[in-house]
Amino acid sequence: MKVHGIRRNGSGRLLEFTCVVTGTHTGRVLHDVRNPVDGARITYQIVGDGPPLLMVHGTALSRSIWRGFGYVKALQEQYRLILVDMRGHGRSDKPHDSDSYAMDLVVGDLLEILDTESPFEPAHVLGYSFGGRSVMSLTVEHSERCDRLPSGAVVAGR
């Protein structure tokens, strides 16, 4: 099935999409996007089928944490899991400048992934620790892009 449409991404650019939906995502392929502000490459993986669920890990972890703790096995039949390697982690770029980890850039990373993987449908978002803080910021700044927000071990801050 093909889906066509136009929407604005997090930077306000108009994007035209053609999405082809075919069967279950096995998670064997890694995908990446580039943040439009600083060009950082963010890697992610898709597993399962169903409504999109963006899963964002905490500091010093990677997207593998979700599989290791059984979340992927438990959720892949009901959701299309979008497992993100946050900037500085896993297979994503690891900028050396501390300013590269500002929350607006992190939120921009997540928006680029949502613009690619769920351009027409709000996604459920799940974050742990720094990932929880990141999805909370995403939800506050772009509530139209997020459906539900379970989070764990989140510390409020700027």
C-alpha positions in Angstrom: 0.0 0.0 0.0 1.3 3.5 -0.9 0.5 6.6 1.2 1.2 10.1 -0.2 1.2 13.4 1.7 2.9 16.7 2.6 3.7 17.9 6.1 6.0 20.3 7.9 9.0 18.8 9.7 10.4 20.1 13.1 12.3 22.8 11.2 9.3 24.2 9.4 10.3 22.8 6.0 7.6 21.3 3.8 8.3 17.7 3.1 6.5 15.5 0.5 6.3 11.8 1.5 5.5 8.6 -0.3 5.4 5.7 2.2 5.2 2.1 1.1 3.8 -0.2 3.7 4.8 -3.9 3.3 4.6 -6.6 5.9 6.3 -6.9 9.2 9.5 -5.1 10.0 12.1 -7.7 11.2 14.6 -5.2 12.7 17.5 -6.5 10.7 18.1 -3.2 8.9 19.4 -0.1 10.5 18.2 3.3 9.3 19.5 6.8 9.9 18.5 10.4 9.6 20.5 13.6 9.8 19.6 16.4 12.1 18.9 19.4 9.8 20.6 21.9 12.2 23.9 20.3 12.9 24.0 17.3 10.5 24.4 14.7 13.2 23.6 11.2 12.0 21.1 9.4 14.2 20.7 5.6 13.8 17.5 3.7 14.6 15.9 0.3 14.0 12.3 -0.7 13.2 10.8 -3.9 14.6 7.2 -5.1 14.4 3.9 -3.8 13.0 1.1 -1.6 14.3 0.9 1.9 15.6 4.3 3.6 15.9 6.1 3.5 19.3 9.2 5.6 19.6 11.5 4.1 22.2 14.4 6.3 23.6 17.0 4.9 25.9 18.9 6.6 28.7 22.5 7.8 29.1 25.3 5.2 28.5 22.9 2.8 26.9 21.8 2.0 23.3 18.7 0.8 21.5 19.7 -2.7 22.5 18.5 -2.2 26.0 14.9 -2.6 24.8 15.6 -6.0 23.4 17.8 -7.1 26.4 15.0 -6.3 28.9 12.3 -8.0 26.9 10.4 -5.0 25.7 10.8 -5.8 22.0 9.5 -9.4 22.4 6.6 -8.1 24.5 5.6 -5.2 22.2 6.5 -6.1 18.6 3.2 -7.9 17.9 1.2 -4.8 18.8 3.4 -1.9 17.8 5.9 -0.8 15.1 8.8 -0.2 17.5 11.2 2.7 16.5 14.3 1.9 18.5 16.6 5.0 18.6 20.4 5.2 19.3 20.6 8.7 20.8 23.3 11.0 19.6 26.5 10.0 21.4 25.4 6.4 21.8 25.3 3.2 19.9 25.8 3.6 16.1 24.7 7.3 16.0 27.3 10.1 15.6 29.2 11.1 18.7 29.9 14.8 18.6 32.8 16.0 20.8 31.3 19.5 21.6 29.1 19.6 24.7 26.8 22.1 23.0 25.9 19.3 20.5 23.9 17.6 23.3 21.5 20.6 23.9 17.9 19.5 24.3 16.7 21.3 21.2 19.1 19.3 19.1 18.1 16.0 20.7 14.4 16.9 20.1 15.3 17.7 16.5 16.8 14.2 16.2 13.6 12.6 17.4 11.5 14.8 15.1 13.5 13.8 12.0 12.9 10.2 12.8 9.2 10.8 13.3 9.1 12.8 10.0 10.6 9.8 8.3 8.8 6.9 10.0 5.4 8.4 11.1 4.7 11.5 9.1 0.9 11.2 9.2 0.2 9.5 12.5 1.1 10.6 16.1 3.5 8.1 17.7 3.4 6.7 21.2 6.7 7.7 22.8 8.5 5.8 25.6 11.7 7.0 27.3 14.0 5.9 30.1 16.2 8.3 32.1 17.7 10.9 29.6 15.4 9.3 26.9 12.4 10.0 29.2 13.5 13.7 29.6 13.9 13.9 25.8 10.5 12.5 25.0 8.9 14.8 27.6 10.5 17.8 25.8 9.4 16.4 22.5 5.8 16.1 23.8 5.8 19.5 25.3 7.1 21.2 22.2 5.4 19.1 19.6 2.3 17.6 21.2 0.6 17.0 17.9 3.3 14.4 17.1 2.9 12.3 20.2 0.0 10.1 21.4 0.9 8.6 24.7 3.9 9.2 27.0 5.0 6.5 29.5 8.4 7.3 30.9 10.7 5.9 33.6 13.4 7.3 35.9 13.0 10.8 34.6 14.6 13.8 36.3 13.2 17.3 35.6 15.6 19.9 34.4 16.5 22.3 31.7 
